[in-house]
Amino acid sequence: MKILVTGGAGFIASHVTDAYLAAGHDVVVLDNLYTGKLENLNPGCRFIEMDIRDRSLEKFMALEKFDVVNHHAAQVSVPASVQDPVQDLEVNGQGTLNLMQSSAKAGVGRFIFISSGGAIYGEQEVLPIKEETWPKPESPYAVHKMLGETYLPFFRDNYGMEYVVLRYANIYGPRQAPHAEAGVVAIFTEALLAKKDCTVYRFEEQPKGMVRDYLYVGDAARANLLALEKGQGQTVNLGTEVATHTLDLLRAVGKACGVKPVEQFGPARKGDLKRSLLECSLAQKALGWQAETDLDKGLEMTVQWYRNKA
Ligand SMILES: NC(=O)c1ccc[n+]([C@@H]2O[C@H](COP(=O)([O-])OP(=O)(O)OC[C@H]3O[C@@H](n4cnc5c(N)ncnc54)[C@H](O)[C@@H]3O)[C@@H](O)[C@H]2O)c1
């Protein structure tokens, strides 16, 4: 297949690109290098430096005739979206719509849209969270991810562009930069390898910190590979269904780094969710996917990568 991967110079989509190339597909990466890095690019792909907001995208898409578009490019920082909601709308709303419209008009057969299970559901009483749970977006980033999801049926019904939405839990692994939506593994790993202390942010009633669902990036890439052919108009959670407190994560990163971390704490920051955990049975049904890498194994591979990079 001929596939466009947007955001492919970034953390997650560079792994998706690797998986697509390894499976023999023809991959073009489109990225404006806002947070992405040229060093993340697989030499086997073709790279186009372009912004998803660029209106000449329509012409580019018409010329290239992709079979599938995999859309990872985004403004990924929740705090940045809180500071400047209009800028977030421009990239994650308008840019995404520009890409969807250009893709649909060019006859793209399938659009894989990357959304956020952590951000969209917000704070929920019942865990793990199922896809049909009524979302509670609490940041402009979450609102604009939802906006992207909401456009997809329109393009399927009017242009025949099939789609699948992947709502990620907290993804971690090699090449993650600490700035991103869920950069805590990268933050802890870089700090511990540099023999610096880490802070666990927590609410008073949660002495071990927040609860999160940490999914290894290789597992996320495998879901994107399956989504090339499977899934029809579904919105699918991708996580591990394993709840991990931030303090336990710090200890596990410490174990993988071979150090005993100093445990220091700070108050929860504005907008921090107390608990997030995704229910993933639909991923099994729709894509034949389930997480395979447990936290210790994923952290071992991640730490190894950061060590080699240093
Ligand atoms: N990291 C996570 O745990 C997580 C969780 C949920 C959802 N996501 C989503 O996964 C996707 C990838 O995130 P990531 O963690 O790899 O972040 P990342 O910052 O490494 O990747 C984002 C990529 O998009 C590119 N980009 C940004 N604005 C662009 C624009 N206007 N035009 C073209 N390219 C642009 C960046 O340069 C970068 O390469 C995003 O859509 C993000 O919202 C990530």
The ligand as a Tripos MOL2 file, in Angstrom:
@<TRIPOS>MOLECULE
LIG
   44    48     1     0     0
SMALL
NO_CHARGES

@<TRIPOS>ATOM
      1 N1          2.2950   10.2720   23.6530 N.am      1 LIG1
      2 C1          1.1210    9.8190   24.0960 C.2       1 LIG1
      3 O1          1.0480    9.1420   25.1060 O.2       1 LIG1
      4 C2         -0.1380   10.1160   23.3500 C.ar      1 LIG1
      5 C3         -1.3620    9.8000   23.9580 C.ar      1 LIG1
      6 C4         -2.5360   10.0430   23.2570 C.ar      1 LIG1
      7 C5         -2.4880   10.5500   21.9660 C.ar      1 LIG1
      8 N2         -1.2820   10.8700   21.4050 N.ar      1 LIG1
      9 C6         -1.2850   11.3970   20.0460 C.3       1 LIG1
     10 O2         -0.3190   10.7000   19.2660 O.3       1 LIG1
     11 C7          0.1840   11.5540   18.2380 C.3       1 LIG1
     12 C8          1.7040   11.5640   18.2490 C.3       1 LIG1
     13 O3          2.1600   12.0740   19.5010 O.3       1 LIG1
     14 P1          3.6740   11.9270   19.9910 P.3       1 LIG1
     15 O4          3.6290   11.6610   21.4430 O.co2     1 LIG1
     16 O5          4.4160   11.0150   19.0990 O.co2     1 LIG1
     17 O6          4.1960   13.4350   19.8460 O.3       1 LIG1
     18 P2          5.3430   14.0780   18.9320 P.3       1 LIG1
     19 O7          5.4010   15.5230   19.3130 O.co2     1 LIG1
     20 O8          6.5960   13.3020   19.0350 O.co2     1 LIG1
     21 O9          4.7550   13.9210   17.4620 O.3       1 LIG1
     22 C9          3.9260   14.8700   16.8300 C.3       1 LIG1
     23 C10         4.4930   15.1420   15.4530 C.3       1 LIG1
     24 O10         3.5990   16.0370   14.7550 O.3       1 LIG1
     25 C11         4.3850   17.0130   14.0900 C.3       1 LIG1
     26 N3          3.5580   18.2090   13.8940 N.ar      1 LIG1
     27 C12         3.0930   19.0650   14.8500 C.ar      1 LIG1
     28 N4          2.3720   20.0500   14.3030 N.ar      1 LIG1
     29 C13         2.3700   19.8110   12.9560 C.ar      1 LIG1
     30 C14         1.7960   20.4970   11.8560 C.ar      1 LIG1
     31 N5          1.0820   21.6090   12.0230 N.pl3     1 LIG1
     32 N6          2.0010   19.9990   10.6030 N.ar      1 LIG1
     33 C15         2.7510   18.8690   10.4250 C.ar      1 LIG1
     34 N7          3.3160   18.1910   11.4350 N.ar      1 LIG1
     35 C16         3.1300   18.6470   12.6890 C.ar      1 LIG1
     36 C17         5.5640   17.2550   15.0150 C.3       1 LIG1
     37 O11         6.6640   17.8640   14.3820 O.3       1 LIG1
     38 C18         5.8570   15.8390   15.4970 C.3       1 LIG1
     39 O12         6.7630   15.1750   14.6420 O.3       1 LIG1
     40 C19        -0.4620   12.9220   18.4760 C.3       1 LIG1
     41 O13        -1.5980   13.0240   17.6480 O.3       1 LIG1
     42 C20        -0.8770   12.8580   19.9400 C.3       1 LIG1
     43 O14        -1.9420   13.7310   20.2020 O.3       1 LIG1
     44 C21        -0.1120   10.6720   22.0620 C.ar      1 LIG1
@<TRIPOS>BOND
     1     1     2 1
     2     2     3 2
     3     2     4 1
     4     4     5 ar
     5     4    44 ar
     6     5     6 ar
     7     6     7 ar
     8     7     8 ar
     9     8     9 1
    10     8    44 ar
    11     9    10 1
    12     9    42 1
    13    10    11 1
    14    11    12 1
    15    11    40 1
    16    12    13 1
    17    13    14 1
    18    14    15 2
    19    14    16 1
    20    14    17 1
    21    17    18 1
    22    18    19 2
    23    18    20 1
    24    18    21 1
    25    21    22 1
    26    22    23 1
    27    23    24 1
    28    23    38 1
    29    24    25 1
    30    25    26 1
    31    25    36 1
    32    26    27 ar
    33    26    35 ar
    34    27    28 ar
    35    28    29 ar
    36    29    30 ar
    37    29    35 ar
    38    30    31 1
    39    30    32 ar
    40    32    33 ar
    41    33    34 ar
    42    34    35 ar
    43    36    37 1
    44    36    38 1
    45    38    39 1
    46    40    41 1
    47    40    42 1
    48    42    43 1
@<TRIPOS>SUBSTRUCTURE
     1 LIG1         1 GROUP 0 **** ****
